[in-house]
């Protein structure tokens, strides 16, 4: 356990049970969200690679144009 985490646990342990549970719920939710993102990105690599290859082939075929962020939208 890191020093920073130990400090956080010590501070939270001084709070009421209700507040401890609320903080625990937030931490667990964040961890679950991180796991979902990790799985999503891991499962999307083939699709992203295919899309990148398609975009590169369109560029090579002259079907793209330079991006000009200062140009007015059309």
C-alpha positions in Angstrom: 0.0 0.0 0.0 1.4 3.4 -0.9 2.0 6.1 1.6 -0.5 8.4 -0.1 -3.2 5.7 -0.1 -2.5 4.9 3.6 -3.0 8.6 4.4 -6.3 8.7 2.5 -7.5 5.6 4.3 -6.5 7.1 7.6 -8.4 10.3 6.9 -11.5 8.5 5.6 -11.5 6.2 8.6 -12.2 9.2 10.8 -15.4 10.0 9.0 -18.8 8.6 9.7 -19.8 5.2 8.3 -22.2 6.9 5.9 -19.4 9.1 4.5 -17.0 6.2 4.4 -19.5 4.2 2.4 -20.0 7.1 0.0 -16.3 7.5 -0.6 -15.9 3.8 -1.0 -18.7 3.8 -3.6 -17.0 6.6 -5.5 -13.6 4.8 -5.5 -15.2 1.5 -6.6 -17.1 3.2 -9.3 -14.0 4.8 -10.7 -12.1 1.5 -10.7 -15.0 -0.2 -12.5 -15.1 2.6 -15.0 -11.4 2.3 -15.6 -11.7 -1.5 -16.2 -14.5 -0.9 -18.7 -12.4 1.6 -20.6 -9.4 -0.8 -20.6 -11.6 -3.6 -21.9 -13.2 -1.4 -24.5 -9.8 -0.2 -25.9 -8.4 -3.7 -25.8 -11.4 -5.0 -27.8 -11.3 -2.1 -30.3 -7.7 -2.4 -31.6 -8.6 -4.4 -34.7 -11.4 -2.1 -35.6 -9.2 1.0 -35.0 -6.4 -0.5 -37.1 -8.7 -1.2 -40.0 -10.1 2.3 -39.8 -6.6 3.8 -39.8 -5.6 1.6 -42.8 -8.7 2.7 -44.7 -8.0 6.4 -44.0 -4.4 5.9 -45.1 -5.5 4.3 -48.4 -8.0 7.2 -49.0 -5.1 9.6 -48.4 -2.8 7.8 -50.8 -5.6 7.8 -53.4 -5.9 11.5 -53.1 -9.4 11.4 -51.5 -8.4 13.6 -48.6 -7.6 17.3 -48.1 -5.5 19.1 -45.6 -7.2 20.2 -42.4 -7.4 23.9 -42.0 -8.7 24.7 -38.5 -8.9 28.4 -39.4 -11.2 27.8 -42.5 -14.9 28.6 -42.0 -17.1 25.5 -41.7 -19.0 24.6 -44.8 
